[in-house]
Amino acid sequence: MKDTQDEQFIVVDEKDTLIGYKTRYQCHHDKSLIHRAVDVILFNKEGKIAMQKRSSQKDLYPGYYCVTASGHVSKGESYEETAHRELKEEMGVEGISLKRKDTFIARAEKETEMIAVFMGIYDGAFTFPSDEVESVHYFSQDEIKNISPITPSSIESLKRIKWL
């Protein structure tokens, strides 16, 4: 699934109040546009985090590691709906309970996001599209400190749950 540059993102102010809608292209080329996103972090029963290695076809951070699933909130969606959609699209995971942990602003080189972090527990198999995800690996808290590169928003999300 190629990143559609005309997909409509929800643009908000620093208090997460809706301002309007802009395209993926606009949001990724204008750091002043704060747009909603989610990071989903899944733990297995051993307490390790599933991290994905992003496909080389991604428009931002190709080949980087990131949390289990992540993505932008599309027009008409809530953060929670997006978290479940992204888990299904990127990992093939459905029907698990997710808990919202935090919401924060992440400022990166090319974009500014209002990120809601969700966490859950999952020990099943992952099925992912190769144009989205190259691979998935579980890491302990000590191991995660040694993987690189990690997307800026994933670094911040891992700090928010006190894993980095």
N, CA and C atoms as a LAMMPS dump frame, in Angstrom:
ITEM: TIMESTEP
0
ITEM: NUMBER OF ATOMS
492
ITEM: BOX BOUNDS ff ff ff
-5.0000000000000000e+02 5.0000000000000000e+02
-5.0000000000000000e+02 5.0000000000000000e+02
-5.0000000000000000e+02 5.0000000000000000e+02
ITEM: ATOMS id mol type element x y z
1 1 1 N 0.845 -1.18 0
2 1 2 C 0 0 0
3 1 3 C 0.887 1.238 0
4 2 1 N 1.018 1.883 -1.106
5 2 2 C 1.854 3.075 -1.255
6 2 3 C 1.242 4.228 -0.465
7 3 1 N 2.093 5.058 0.142
8 3 2 C 1.618 6.215 0.89
9 3 3 C 0.986 7.217 -0.073
10 4 1 N -0.313 7.421 0.064
11 4 2 C -1.06 8.319 -0.81
12 4 3 C -0.835 9.757 -0.371
13 5 1 N -0.223 10.559 -1.229
14 5 2 C 0.151 11.922 -0.859
15 5 3 C -1.035 12.877 -0.715
16 6 1 N -2.207 12.51 -1.27
17 6 2 C -3.374 13.396 -1.136
18 6 3 C -4.333 12.94 -0.034
19 7 1 N -3.925 11.938 0.779
20 7 2 C -4.735 11.512 1.927
21 7 3 C -4.93 12.7 2.867
22 8 1 N -6.134 12.869 3.386
23 8 2 C -6.456 14.001 4.254
24 8 3 C -6.124 13.688 5.714
25 9 1 N -5.264 14.505 6.324
26 9 2 C -4.894 14.383 7.731
27 9 3 C -5.621 15.444 8.54
28 10 1 N -5.815 15.164 9.811
29 10 2 C -6.456 16.099 10.735
30 10 3 C -5.381 17.018 11.306
31 11 1 N -5.546 18.313 11.099
32 11 2 C -4.594 19.304 11.594
33 11 3 C -5.172 19.941 12.849
34 12 1 N -4.319 20.05 13.881
35 12 2 C -4.753 20.557 15.185
36 12 3 C -3.783 21.627 15.688
37 13 1 N -4.207 22.312 16.761
38 13 2 C -3.291 23.247 17.415
39 13 3 C -2.56 22.508 18.537
40 14 1 N -1.761 23.222 19.316
41 14 2 C -0.954 22.597 20.356
42 14 3 C -1.779 22.027 21.503
43 15 1 N -3.08 22.365 21.561
44 15 2 C -3.974 21.805 22.583
45 15 3 C -4.834 20.686 21.995
46 16 1 N -4.52 20.243 20.788
47 16 2 C -5.211 19.16 20.081
48 16 3 C -6.637 19.543 19.668
49 17 1 N -6.858 20.841 19.437
50 17 2 C -8.145 21.321 18.947
51 17 3 C -8.119 21.322 17.418
52 18 1 N -9.157 20.787 16.815
53 18 2 C -9.244 20.692 15.362
54 18 3 C -9.153 22.069 14.706
55 19 1 N -8.264 22.172 13.72
56 19 2 C -8.126 23.393 12.92
57 19 3 C -8.692 23.169 11.526
58 20 1 N -8.408 21.986 10.971
59 20 2 C -8.851 21.69 9.61
60 20 3 C -8.182 20.432 9.1
61 21 1 N -8.049 20.362 7.777
62 21 2 C -7.514 19.172 7.13
63 21 3 C -6.504 19.587 6.064
64 22 1 N -5.429 18.834 5.982
65 22 2 C -4.405 19.047 4.962
66 22 3 C -3.971 17.681 4.447
67 23 1 N -3.354 17.673 3.264
68 23 2 C -2.916 16.416 2.678
69 23 3 C -1.65 15.901 3.36
70 24 1 N -1.386 14.611 3.172
71 24 2 C -0.142 14.006 3.66
72 24 3 C 1.056 14.823 3.164
73 25 1 N 1.042 15.146 1.867
74 25 2 C 2.149 15.908 1.288
75 25 3 C 2.333 17.236 2.028
76 26 1 N 1.248 17.974 2.23
77 26 2 C 1.349 19.265 2.912
78 26 3 C 1.885 19.108 4.334
79 27 1 N 1.368 18.117 5.055
80 27 2 C 1.785 17.901 6.444
81 27 3 C 3.242 17.462 6.549
82 28 1 N 3.736 16.741 5.543
83 28 2 C 5.113 16.27 5.583
84 28 3 C 6.094 17.253 4.957
85 29 1 N 5.583 18.398 4.527
86 29 2 C 6.447 19.436 3.962
87 29 3 C 6.256 20.796 4.634
88 30 1 N 5.529 20.825 5.757
89 30 2 C 5.312 22.065 6.495
90 30 3 C 5.255 21.719 7.975
91 31 1 N 6.373 21.91 8.678
92 31 2 C 6.46 21.545 10.091
93 31 3 C 5.504 22.324 10.977
94 32 1 N 4.921 23.412 10.473
95 32 2 C 3.979 24.179 11.3
96 32 3 C 2.618 23.494 11.397
97 33 1 N 2.365 22.497 10.54
98 33 2 C 1.084 21.778 10.55
99 33 3 C 1.163 20.598 11.516
100 34 1 N 0.556 20.744 12.678
101 34 2 C 0.509 19.652 13.654
102 34 3 C -0.63 18.73 13.235
103 35 1 N -0.306 17.476 12.976
104 35 2 C -1.337 16.532 12.539
105 35 3 C -1.36 15.313 13.46
106 36 1 N -2.556 14.748 13.623
107 36 2 C -2.76 13.646 14.554
108 36 3 C -2.173 12.337 14.036
109 37 1 N -1.608 11.582 14.971
110 37 2 C -1.013 10.286 14.653
111 37 3 C -1.137 9.369 15.87
112 38 1 N -0.866 8.091 15.66
113 38 2 C -0.863 7.122 16.761
114 38 3 C 0.403 6.288 16.708
115 39 1 N 0.835 5.851 17.867
116 39 2 C 1.862 4.831 18.011
117 39 3 C 1.246 3.726 18.857
118 40 1 N 1.316 2.492 18.371
119 40 2 C 0.786 1.339 19.1
120 40 3 C 1.958 0.457 19.495
121 41 1 N 2.04 0.141 20.788
122 41 2 C 3.13 -0.666 21.323
123 41 3 C 2.525 -1.943 21.894
124 42 1 N 2.904 -3.076 21.308
125 42 2 C 2.434 -4.37 21.798
126 42 3 C 3.558 -5.087 22.533
127 43 1 N 3.213 -5.619 23.697
128 43 2 C 4.118 -6.436 24.499
129 43 3 C 3.695 -7.888 24.364
130 44 1 N 4.667 -8.802 24.409
131 44 2 C 4.303 -10.219 24.518
132 44 3 C 4.261 -10.567 26.003
133 45 1 N 3.911 -11.807 26.321
134 45 2 C 3.778 -12.221 27.726
135 45 3 C 5.114 -12.229 28.459
136 46 1 N 6.206 -12.225 27.704
137 46 2 C 7.542 -12.163 28.306
138 46 3 C 7.935 -10.723 28.637
139 47 1 N 7.088 -9.765 28.257
140 47 2 C 7.375 -8.361 28.535
141 47 3 C 8.249 -7.681 27.508
142 48 1 N 8.428 -8.303 26.348
143 48 2 C 9.207 -7.689 25.272
144 48 3 C 8.278 -6.918 24.334
145 49 1 N 8.829 -5.906 23.68
146 49 2 C 8.064 -5.067 22.744
147 49 3 C 8.297 -5.535 21.316
148 50 1 N 7.207 -5.626 20.558
149 50 2 C 7.305 -5.923 19.129
150 50 3 C 7.629 -4.624 18.393
151 51 1 N 8.753 -4.618 17.697
152 51 2 C 9.163 -3.468 16.891
153 51 3 C 9.174 -3.902 15.43
154 52 1 N 8.683 -3.019 14.557
155 52 2 C 8.73 -3.315 13.129
156 52 3 C 9.882 -2.568 12.481
157 53 1 N 10.428 -3.189 11.443
158 53 2 C 11.391 -2.492 10.59
159 53 3 C 10.604 -2.034 9.376
160 54 1 N 10.563 -0.727 9.16
161 54 2 C 9.767 -0.139 8.092
162 54 3 C 10.312 -0.525 6.716
163 55 1 N 9.391 -0.652 5.783
164 55 2 C 9.751 -0.967 4.409
165 55 3 C 10.62 0.143 3.815
166 56 1 N 11.46 -0.229 2.877
167 56 2 C 12.279 0.758 2.164
168 56 3 C 11.429 1.611 1.225
169 57 1 N 10.144 1.258 1.061
170 57 2 C 9.238 2.006 0.19
171 57 3 C 8.495 3.139 0.906
172 58 1 N 8.659 3.261 2.219
173 58 2 C 7.949 4.293 2.977
174 58 3 C 8.477 5.68 2.606
175 59 1 N 7.582 6.688 2.647
176 59 2 C 8.006 8.041 2.27
177 59 3 C 8.827 8.726 3.359
178 60 1 N 8.611 8.372 4.609
179 60 2 C 9.425 8.897 5.708
180 60 3 C 10.069 7.73 6.457
181 61 1 N 11.336 7.892 6.783
182 61 2 C 12.089 6.938 7.581
183 61 3 C 12.08 5.498 7.036
184 62 1 N 12.334 5.326 5.75
185 62 2 C 12.408 3.966 5.202
186 62 3 C 13.547 3.187 5.853
187 63 1 N 13.267 1.924 6.216
188 63 2 C 14.289 1.073 6.801
189 63 3 C 14.55 1.291 8.281
190 64 1 N 13.873 2.252 8.891
191 64 2 C 14.03 2.506 10.324
192 64 3 C 13.166 1.531 11.121
193 65 1 N 13.536 1.311 12.373
194 65 2 C 12.668 0.602 13.299
195 65 3 C 11.659 1.581 13.873
196 66 1 N 10.476 1.071 14.15
197 66 2 C 9.479 1.871 14.872
198 66 3 C 8.652 0.937 15.739
199 67 1 N 7.798 1.525 16.566
200 67 2 C 6.95 0.734 17.447
201 67 3 C 6.097 -0.221 16.619
202 68 1 N 5.333 -1.06 17.269
203 68 2 C 4.61 -2.138 16.604
204 68 3 C 3.81 -1.663 15.399
205 69 1 N 3.054 -0.602 15.572
206 69 2 C 2.288 -0.019 14.456
207 69 3 C 2.193 1.478 14.706
208 70 1 N 2.128 2.227 13.616
209 70 2 C 1.983 3.678 13.752
210 70 3 C 1.313 4.198 12.493
211 71 1 N 0.718 5.358 12.627
212 71 2 C 0.089 5.937 11.448
213 71 3 C -0.633 7.221 11.779
214 72 1 N -1.149 7.823 10.741
215 72 2 C -1.827 9.106 10.859
216 72 3 C -3.327 8.919 11.001
217 73 1 N -3.921 9.818 11.766
218 73 2 C -5.374 9.812 11.942
219 73 3 C -5.98 10.473 10.705
220 74 1 N -6.827 9.735 10.014
221 74 2 C -7.462 10.26 8.803
222 74 3 C -8.732 11.034 9.151
223 75 1 N -9.124 11.879 8.25
224 75 2 C -10.351 12.662 8.413
225 75 3 C -11.511 11.732 8.764
226 76 1 N -12.235 12.057 9.838
227 76 2 C -13.383 11.274 10.272
228 76 3 C -13.061 10.173 11.262
229 77 1 N -11.782 9.984 11.62
230 77 2 C -11.375 8.93 12.543
231 77 3 C -11.003 9.497 13.911
232 78 1 N -11.154 8.652 14.937
233 78 2 C -10.651 8.978 16.275
234 78 3 C -9.256 8.362 16.425
235 79 1 N -8.554 8.758 17.474
236 79 2 C -7.255 8.145 17.749
237 79 3 C -7.409 6.633 17.928
238 80 1 N -8.404 6.204 18.714
239 80 2 C -8.581 4.777 18.986
240 80 3 C -8.919 4 17.715
241 81 1 N -9.788 4.543 16.883
242 81 2 C -10.109 3.875 15.616
243 81 3 C -8.856 3.72 14.756
244 82 1 N -8.026 4.752 14.734
245 82 2 C -6.793 4.706 13.957
246 82 3 C -5.834 3.655 14.506
247 83 1 N -5.718 3.579 15.829
248 83 2 C -4.826 2.583 16.434
249 83 3 C -5.224 1.173 16.001
250 84 1 N -6.521 0.872 16.051
251 84 2 C -6.978 -0.458 15.637
252 84 3 C -6.816 -0.674 14.133
253 85 1 N -7.081 0.359 13.329
254 85 2 C -6.91 0.243 11.867
255 85 3 C -5.453 -0.011 11.51
256 86 1 N -4.56 0.739 12.118
257 86 2 C -3.134 0.585 11.814
258 86 3 C -2.622 -0.789 12.231
259 87 1 N -3.081 -1.296 13.372
260 87 2 C -2.684 -2.646 13.779
261 87 3 C -3.127 -3.675 12.762
262 88 1 N -4.336 -3.525 12.256
263 88 2 C -4.849 -4.467 11.263
264 88 3 C -4.084 -4.324 9.945
265 89 1 N -3.911 -3.09 9.458
266 89 2 C -3.246 -2.861 8.172
267 89 3 C -1.777 -3.271 8.188
268 90 1 N -1.066 -2.893 9.25
269 90 2 C 0.378 -3.102 9.279
270 90 3 C 0.801 -4.454 9.835
271 91 1 N -0.004 -5.026 10.753
272 91 2 C 0.408 -6.24 11.452
273 91 3 C -0.566 -7.406 11.307
274 92 1 N -1.754 -7.156 10.748
275 92 2 C -2.75 -8.215 10.624
276 92 3 C -3.376 -8.6 11.951
277 93 1 N -3.327 -7.706 12.927
278 93 2 C -3.815 -7.99 14.281
279 93 3 C -5.155 -7.286 14.498
280 94 1 N -6.144 -8.067 14.952
281 94 2 C -7.476 -7.514 15.205
282 94 3 C -8.002 -7.975 16.559
283 95 1 N -8.92 -7.18 17.116
284 95 2 C -9.701 -7.588 18.272
285 95 3 C -8.983 -7.624 19.606
286 96 1 N -7.869 -6.914 19.742
287 96 2 C -7.213 -6.9 21.049
288 96 3 C -7.523 -5.604 21.783
289 97 1 N -7.408 -5.649 23.078
290 97 2 C -7.673 -4.485 23.918
291 97 3 C -6.446 -3.573 23.922
292 98 1 N -6.685 -2.294 23.71
293 98 2 C -5.611 -1.301 23.746
294 98 3 C -5.935 -0.258 24.806
295 99 1 N -4.909 0.192 25.519
296 99 2 C -5.068 1.239 26.525
297 99 3 C -4.262 2.461 26.092
298 100 1 N -4.914 3.62 26.102
299 100 2 C -4.206 4.863 25.749
300 100 3 C -3.338 5.286 26.918
301 101 1 N -2.055 5.484 26.636
302 101 2 C -1.071 5.783 27.676
303 101 3 C -0.756 7.27 27.771
304 102 1 N -0.649 7.951 26.626
305 102 2 C -0.179 9.338 26.633
306 102 3 C -0.522 9.998 25.305
307 103 1 N -0.503 11.319 25.293
308 103 2 C -0.62 12.1 24.056
309 103 3 C 0.388 13.242 24.156
310 104 1 N 1.155 13.459 23.093
311 104 2 C 2.209 14.466 23.131
312 104 3 C 2.495 14.985 21.729
313 105 1 N 3.188 16.102 21.654
314 105 2 C 3.626 16.663 20.374
315 105 3 C 5.044 16.193 20.091
316 106 1 N 5.248 15.642 18.899
317 106 2 C 6.571 15.2 18.461
318 106 3 C 6.988 16.051 17.268
319 107 1 N 8.109 16.715 17.407
320 107 2 C 8.636 17.549 16.326
321 107 3 C 9.828 16.832 15.706
322 108 1 N 9.709 16.519 14.439
323 108 2 C 10.78 15.826 13.719
324 108 3 C 11.295 16.715 12.601
325 109 1 N 12.238 16.193 11.831
326 109 2 C 12.877 16.969 10.77
327 109 3 C 11.881 17.477 9.73
328 110 1 N 10.907 16.636 9.35
329 110 2 C 10.001 16.999 8.263
330 110 3 C 8.558 17.199 8.683
331 111 1 N 8.201 16.901 9.935
332 111 2 C 6.801 16.984 10.324
333 111 3 C 6.65 17.221 11.817
334 112 1 N 5.446 17.63 12.209
335 112 2 C 5.089 17.79 13.608
336 112 3 C 3.788 17.033 13.832
337 113 1 N 3.805 16.116 14.808
338 113 2 C 2.644 15.268 15.047
339 113 3 C 2.142 15.4 16.478
340 114 1 N 0.828 15.253 16.649
341 114 2 C 0.202 15.078 17.951
342 114 3 C -0.044 13.578 18.055
343 115 1 N 0.765 12.905 18.863
344 115 2 C 0.753 11.443 18.891
345 115 3 C 0.055 10.918 20.137
346 116 1 N -0.897 10.015 19.927
347 116 2 C -1.517 9.268 21.023
348 116 3 C -0.853 7.898 21.061
349 117 1 N -0.355 7.51 22.231
350 117 2 C 0.329 6.234 22.403
351 117 3 C -0.641 5.231 23.032
352 118 1 N -0.754 4.068 22.388
353 118 2 C -1.6 2.979 22.88
354 118 3 C -0.726 1.776 23.17
355 119 1 N -1.125 0.995 24.191
356 119 2 C -0.386 -0.211 24.536
357 119 3 C -1.341 -1.384 24.662
358 120 1 N -0.814 -2.591 24.395
359 120 2 C -1.598 -3.805 24.526
360 120 3 C -0.682 -5.007 24.651
361 121 1 N -1.298 -6.172 24.852
362 121 2 C -0.559 -7.427 24.975
363 121 3 C -1.01 -8.35 23.852
364 122 1 N -0.014 -8.979 23.205
365 122 2 C -0.314 -9.853 22.067
366 122 3 C 0.804 -10.869 21.9
367 123 1 N 0.431 -12.14 21.751
368 123 2 C 1.416 -13.193 21.555
369 123 3 C 1.194 -13.974 20.274
370 124 1 N 0.328 -13.507 19.406
371 124 2 C 0.028 -14.226 18.179
372 124 3 C 0.999 -13.906 17.055
373 125 1 N 0.643 -14.386 15.876
374 125 2 C 1.46 -14.171 14.682
375 125 3 C 1.155 -12.805 14.061
376 126 1 N 2.117 -12.293 13.331
377 126 2 C 1.941 -11.05 12.584
378 126 3 C 1.919 -11.381 11.1
379 127 1 N 1.022 -10.744 10.374
380 127 2 C 1.024 -10.818 8.912
381 127 3 C 1.024 -9.389 8.412
382 128 1 N 2.017 -9.048 7.626
383 128 2 C 2.18 -7.645 7.242
384 128 3 C 2.48 -7.519 5.755
385 129 1 N 2.011 -6.414 5.161
386 129 2 C 2.317 -6.158 3.75
387 129 3 C 3.772 -5.699 3.6
388 130 1 N 4.476 -6.274 2.647
389 130 2 C 5.898 -5.978 2.492
390 130 3 C 6.172 -4.534 2.08
391 131 1 N 5.181 -3.853 1.499
392 131 2 C 5.418 -2.448 1.149
393 131 3 C 5.252 -1.526 2.355
394 132 1 N 4.766 -2.056 3.476
395 132 2 C 4.645 -1.294 4.72
396 132 3 C 5.754 -1.674 5.707
397 133 1 N 5.947 -2.991 5.877
398 133 2 C 6.81 -3.514 6.938
399 133 3 C 7.764 -4.552 6.355
400 134 1 N 9.039 -4.415 6.69
401 134 2 C 10.037 -5.389 6.228
402 134 3 C 10.088 -6.608 7.145
403 135 1 N 10.048 -6.369 8.474
404 135 2 C 10.123 -7.466 9.433
405 135 3 C 9.636 -6.99 10.8
406 136 1 N 9.393 -7.95 11.709
407 136 2 C 8.971 -7.654 13.077
408 136 3 C 9.826 -8.482 14.026
409 137 1 N 10.306 -7.838 15.1
410 137 2 C 11.14 -8.511 16.089
411 137 3 C 10.738 -8.046 17.486
412 138 1 N 10.831 -8.951 18.457
413 138 2 C 10.609 -8.585 19.86
414 138 3 C 11.936 -8.226 20.505
415 139 1 N 11.916 -7.17 21.317
416 139 2 C 13.111 -6.703 22.011
417 139 3 C 12.82 -6.487 23.485
418 140 1 N 13.782 -6.843 24.325
419 140 2 C 13.704 -6.519 25.755
420 140 3 C 14.076 -5.048 25.921
421 141 1 N 13.891 -4.539 27.122
422 141 2 C 14.237 -3.14 27.375
423 141 3 C 15.729 -2.896 27.169
424 142 1 N 16.569 -3.837 27.561
425 142 2 C 18.01 -3.674 27.343
426 142 3 C 18.361 -3.751 25.865
427 143 1 N 17.751 -4.688 25.137
428 143 2 C 18.042 -4.856 23.712
429 143 3 C 17.615 -3.65 22.891
430 144 1 N 16.501 -3.041 23.258
431 144 2 C 15.951 -1.939 22.457
432 144 3 C 16.89 -0.736 22.444
433 145 1 N 17.684 -0.612 23.473
434 145 2 C 18.638 0.507 23.567
435 145 3 C 19.761 0.385 22.541
436 146 1 N 19.909 -0.808 21.957
437 146 2 C 21.011 -1.061 21.017
438 146 3 C 20.582 -1.171 19.566
439 147 1 N 19.288 -0.972 19.254
440 147 2 C 18.884 -1.052 17.852
441 147 3 C 18.875 0.348 17.243
442 148 1 N 19.16 0.39 15.957
443 148 2 C 19.264 1.675 15.282
444 148 3 C 19.119 1.448 13.78
445 149 1 N 18.595 2.426 13.065
446 149 2 C 17.979 3.656 13.558
447 149 3 C 16.518 3.416 13.964
448 150 1 N 16.016 4.249 14.864
449 150 2 C 14.626 4.221 15.309
450 150 3 C 14.002 5.565 14.939
451 151 1 N 12.757 5.546 14.465
452 151 2 C 12.097 6.797 14.089
453 151 3 C 12.022 7.742 15.287
454 152 1 N 12.088 9.055 15.043
455 152 2 C 12.032 10.014 16.147
456 152 3 C 10.779 9.877 17.018
457 153 1 N 9.615 9.672 16.404
458 153 2 C 8.399 9.568 17.221
459 153 3 C 8.413 8.295 18.062
460 154 1 N 8.973 7.215 17.533
461 154 2 C 9.067 5.977 18.318
462 154 3 C 10.019 6.156 19.498
463 155 1 N 11.107 6.867 19.286
464 155 2 C 12.018 7.157 20.397
465 155 3 C 11.26 7.898 21.492
466 156 1 N 10.502 8.909 21.118
467 156 2 C 9.749 9.688 22.106
468 156 3 C 8.689 8.829 22.786
469 157 1 N 7.976 7.994 22.027
470 157 2 C 6.96 7.119 22.625
471 157 3 C 7.595 6.134 23.605
472 158 1 N 8.756 5.582 23.242
473 158 2 C 9.454 4.658 24.141
474 158 3 C 9.935 5.38 25.405
475 159 1 N 10.32 6.627 25.275
476 159 2 C 10.681 7.421 26.461
477 159 3 C 9.451 7.647 27.344
478 160 1 N 8.301 7.9 26.716
479 160 2 C 7.069 8.16 27.47
480 160 3 C 6.634 6.965 28.302
481 161 1 N 6.951 5.737 27.839
482 161 2 C 6.598 4.565 28.631
483 161 3 C 7.808 4.091 29.461
484 162 1 N 8.844 4.927 29.497
485 162 2 C 10.047 4.7 30.292
486 162 3 C 10.837 3.467 29.847
487 163 1 N 10.901 3.278 28.522
488 163 2 C 11.712 2.193 27.962
489 163 3 C 13.035 2.712 27.406
490 164 1 N 13.162 3.992 27.201
491 164 2 C 14.434 4.602 26.772
492 164 3 C 14.743 5.754 27.707
